[in-house]
Amino acid sequence: MTEARENGGQRKTLPAIFALTLVGAGTLVLFLSSGRNENVASAPAPPSAHPELAAEFEPRAEAPHRDLHETGRQRQLEIERALVSNNPQQRDAAFGVLLPELLDVDPVGVVELVARQEGEARNILRDEVVRLWIRKDRDAAVIWMASFENEGERKASAAVAMRTLAAINPAQAVVVAEEFDVGRDDGSLEHIVQIWATENIDECTRWLESRPDNPQTTQLRARVEQVRAEMSPGQRN
């Protein structure tokens, strides 16, 4: 476990993130568009399905001599074809290569791509985007997930994010779970903390002690103490 886990609790809370979405869009533009080249010639972009997000998730140019808009549209079409394809190799290529590339150069295109989908195709694509984006840029991914109008979709995406982060940064997994109120009804959040405590009980304990006192944190601390009680004396040190 790294020191980054102990810093997970310092991330913005959901209210602060909503404030960023509504008022401070320019801040997110800076770190999503930092590599943008304004001199790149590009075809006109299609109308945004999410104009309130377009200002924040503005495309970032990484290859100054490429038509990013045209390339992005082509990637979107290829991903959409893979979604309805019965070819596992085509879908693997779309999710393993095309989608990460599109997320790198055109995050708003990814947002609009998900917005155009319906039913199971939307769920599959949304979850893949969550897994990629939450590793790449937690704050941007959380803003996007919070923008879903449907509460069920917000919580479903947050659960995927929580499970994804659990393997690489359990502290941030706890933060996301608390922001979206997921992982408690089914015990998955306690399980994440239990695994973390089993692997590094001192780190887990220190981080939880830094969290605000509330019933939820108390419950997680109790789970850590249960792990500690089941350890041999040598494991506790």
C-alpha positions in Angstrom: 0.0 0.0 0.0 1.3 3.4 -0.8 1.1 6.8 0.9 -1.4 7.8 -1.7 -4.0 5.8 0.2 -3.6 7.9 3.3 -4.2 11.0 1.2 -7.4 9.6 -0.3 -9.4 11.2 2.5 -8.2 14.6 1.4 -10.2 14.4 -1.9 -13.1 16.7 -2.4 -16.4 15.7 -0.9 -19.4 15.4 -3.2 -20.9 18.8 -2.4 -17.6 20.4 -3.3 -17.5 18.4 -6.6 -21.0 19.6 -7.5 -19.9 23.2 -6.8 -17.0 22.6 -9.2 -19.5 21.3 -11.8 -21.8 24.3 -11.5 -19.4 27.2 -10.8 -15.8 26.3 -11.5 -15.9 24.6 -14.8 -12.8 26.5 -15.9 -10.6 24.7 -13.3 -11.4 21.3 -14.7 -10.8 22.6 -18.2 -7.3 23.5 -17.3 -6.2 20.0 -16.3 -8.2 18.1 -18.9 -7.2 20.5 -21.7 -3.6 21.3 -20.6 -2.1 19.7 -23.7 -4.6 21.3 -26.1 -3.2 22.9 -29.3 -5.5 25.7 -30.4 -4.0 25.8 -33.8 -5.1 22.3 -34.8 -7.4 22.3 -37.8 -10.5 20.3 -37.0 -13.9 19.5 -38.4 -16.9 21.1 -36.6 -17.8 19.0 -33.5 -21.3 17.6 -33.4 -23.8 19.2 -30.9 -23.0 18.1 -27.4 -25.6 15.8 -25.7 -24.4 17.2 -22.4 -23.6 21.0 -22.9 -23.2 21.4 -19.2 -20.4 18.9 -19.2 -18.8 19.9 -22.5 -17.2 23.0 -21.0 -15.5 20.8 -18.4 -14.5 17.7 -20.4 -13.0 19.6 -23.4 -10.9 17.5 -25.8 -7.2 17.5 -25.3 -4.9 17.4 -28.4 -1.9 15.1 -28.0 -1.0 14.8 -31.7 -0.9 18.3 -33.2 -1.2 17.2 -36.8 -4.2 15.0 -36.4 -7.8 16.0 -36.9 -8.9 15.1 -33.4 -12.6 15.6 -34.0 -12.7 13.4 -37.0 -10.6 10.8 -35.3 -12.8 10.9 -32.2 -15.9 10.4 -34.3 -14.4 7.5 -36.0 -13.4 5.9 -32.7 -16.9 6.4 -31.4 -18.4 4.7 -34.4 -16.0 1.7 -34.0 -16.9 1.4 -30.3 -20.6 1.5 -31.0 -20.2 -1.2 -33.7 -18.3 -3.4 -31.2 -21.1 -2.9 -28.6 -23.6 -4.6 -30.9 -21.2 -7.1 -32.2 -21.1 -10.8 -31.2 -17.4 -10.9 -31.9 -15.5 -11.0 -28.6 -12.2 -9.9 -30.3 -13.9 -6.8 -31.7 -15.3 -5.9 -28.3 -12.0 -6.5 -26.6 -10.2 -4.3 -29.1 -12.8 -1.6 -28.6 -12.6 -1.6 -24.8 -8.9 -2.3 -24.5 -7.6 0.0 -27.2 -10.1 2.4 -28.7 -11.9 3.5 -25.6 -8.7 4.3 -23.6 -7.4 6.3 -26.6 -10.7 8.2 -26.9 -10.7 9.0 -23.2 -7.2 10.4 -23.5 -7.9 12.7 -26.4 -11.6 13.5 -26.1 -13.2 12.9 -22.7 -16.3 14.9 -23.8 -16.7 12.5 -26.7 -16.7 9.6 -24.3 -19.4 11.3 -22.2 -21.6 11.8 -25.3 -20.9 8.3 -26.5 -22.3 6.8 -23.3 -25.2 9.3 -23.4 -26.3 8.0 -26.8 -26.5 4.4 -25.7 -29.6 2.7 -24.3 -30.4 -0.4 -22.2 -27.7 -3.0 -21.7 -25.3 -1.4 -24.2 -25.3 1.7 -22.1 -24.7 -0.2 -18.9 -21.8 -2.2 -20.4 -20.1 0.9 -21.9 -20.7 3.0 -18.8 -19.1 0.5 -16.5 -16.1 0.2 -18.8 -15.6 3.9 -18.9 -15.9 4.1 -15.1 -13.2 1.4 -14.7 -10.8 3.4 -17.0 -11.6 6.9 -15.8 -11.6 6.3 -12.1 -8.0 5.1 -12.4 -6.9 7.9 -14.7 -8.6 10.9 -13.1 -10.7 10.2 -10.0 -12.1 13.8 -9.7 -13.3 14.0 -13.4 -14.8 10.5 -13.2 -16.7 11.4 -10.0 -18.1 14.6 -11.6 -19.3 12.6 -14.5 -20.9 9.9 -12.4 -22.6 12.6 -10.3 -24.1 14.1 -13.4 -26.4 11.1 -14.1 -30.0 12.1 -13.6 -31.0 8.6 -12.6 -30.1 7.7 -9.0 -29.8 4.0 -9.8 -27.3 4.8 -12.5 -25.3 7.0 -10.2 -25.1 4.3 -7.6 -24.4 1.5 -10.1 -21.5 3.5 -11.6 -20.2 4.4 -8.1 -20.2 0.7 -7.0 -18.1 -0.1 -10.1 -15.7 2.7 -9.2 -15.5 1.6 -5.6 -14.6 -2.0 -6.5 -12.1 -0.8 -9.1 -10.3 1.5 -6.5 -10.4 -1.2 -3.8 -7.6 -3.1 -5.6 -5.3 -0.1 -6.0 -6.3 2.5 -3.4 -8.8 1.3 -0.7 -8.8 4.7 1.0 -10.2 6.3 -2.1 -12.6 3.4 -2.5 -14.0 4.3 0.9 -14.3 8.0 -0.1 -16.2 7.2 -3.3 -18.5 4.8 -1.5 -19.3 7.4 1.2 -19.8 10.2 -1.4 -22.4 8.1 -3.3 -23.7 6.1 -0.3 -22.9 2.7 -1.8 -21.3 -0.4 -0.4 -23.1 -0.6 3.0 -26.3 -2.4 2.2 -24.4 -5.4 0.8 -21.4 -5.3 3.2 -18.9 -4.7 0.3 -17.4 -1.6 1.9 -16.7 -3.4 5.1 -15.2 -6.2 3.1 -12.9 -3.8 1.4 -11.7 -2.4 4.7 -11.3 -5.9 6.1 -9.0 -6.9 3.2 -7.1 -3.7 3.6 -6.6 -4.2 7.4 -5.5 -7.8 6.7 -2.8 -6.6 4.3 -1.7 -3.5 6.3 -3.6 -3.0 9.6 -1.5 -0.1 10.8 -2.0 2.0 7.6 -5.7 1.2 7.6 -6.1 2.1 11.2 -4.2 5.4 10.8 -6.4 6.4 7.9 -9.6 5.5 9.6 -8.6 7.4 12.7 -8.2 10.5 10.5 -11.8 10.3 9.3 -14.7 12.2 11.0 -16.4 10.4 13.8 -19.8 9.2 12.7 -21.7 5.9 12.8 -20.3 4.7 9.4 -16.7 5.3 10.4 -17.3 3.7 13.8 -18.6 0.6 12.0 -15.5 0.4 9.8 -13.2 0.8 12.8 -15.0 -2.0 14.5 -14.3 -4.3 11.5 -10.6 -3.4 11.7 -10.5 -4.2 15.4 -12.1 -7.5 14.6 -9.3 -8.3 12.2 -6.7 -7.2 14.8 -8.2 -9.5 17.4 -8.0 -12.5 15.0 -4.4 -11.8 14.2 -1.5 -13.5 15.9 0.8 -11.3 17.9 3.4 -11.4 15.2 0.9 -10.2 12.5 -0.1 -7.2 14.6 3.4 -5.7 14.5 
